[in-house]
Amino acid sequence: MSLKKDVTIQVRQAHDTNVSFLLDKNTFLNTIKSIQYYYKRNLVSDVELPLIAKEMEAVIENFEKVAQTGENFYGTQANLYLSYLDIDSYNIYANYDGIEEIYTSLYSIYPVRITNPAIYRMQKKWMDSLMKNSTLITRSNESLQVRFFNKQRQYLDNITSKSFFSLFENCLNKD
C-alpha cells in the first residue's frame, strides 16, 4: 500500500485526531516552480499542464477551507500555521488515538513517516520552535489568510507563463 493511501486511511480511522500543518509563504511556489521547470523541459505536456494546475488549485482550496473551518474534508481537526521563516521541508504533525507521528518531506512528494520516539521528539521539538515563529491562521487572522491564499493563487496563475525566470524573479521581489 502506498504511503499516501496509508496516511489517508489512518486519518480517516482516527477518532481523536489533531493534525497541524506548518507552511511558509513559498509552500506552493516551490511546487509550482518545479512543475513549470518540467513543463519547460517538455516533461509535462501542454495537455497535462492545465490538469496539474487544476489539481493544484484544488489543493489550495482545500487548505483554505481548513484555515476557515479548522477541519479537513474528513472532519478531522486541523491547524494551519504560517511560518515567518522559510521552511525547506514540509511537515505534518499528527496526534491520534494515543499515537504521535510526524510526516516530513524534503524535496519529494512522498513524506517520510516518523514513529521512532527519539526521532519523533527531536523533530517535534524542531517543529515546535518553528511554530513559535509562526502564526496560527486556522479560524483566525482572516486578513493574513486572505493575503496568503491570494498570493498562492497568484503563483499558480503564473504556472503557464512561458518565462520560467519571470516567476522566479517575482518571488525574489518581496511582497
Buried (B, 14 or more C-beta within 10 A) or exposed (E): EEEEEEBEEBBEEBEEBEBBBBBBBBBBBBBBBEBBBBBBEEEBEEEEBEEBBEEBBEEBEEBBBBBBBBBBEEEBBBBBBBBEEEBEBBBBBBBBEEEBBBBBBEEEEEBBBBEEEEEBEEBBEBBEEBBEEBBBBBBEBEEBBEBBBEBBBEBBEBBEBEEBEEBEEEBEEEE
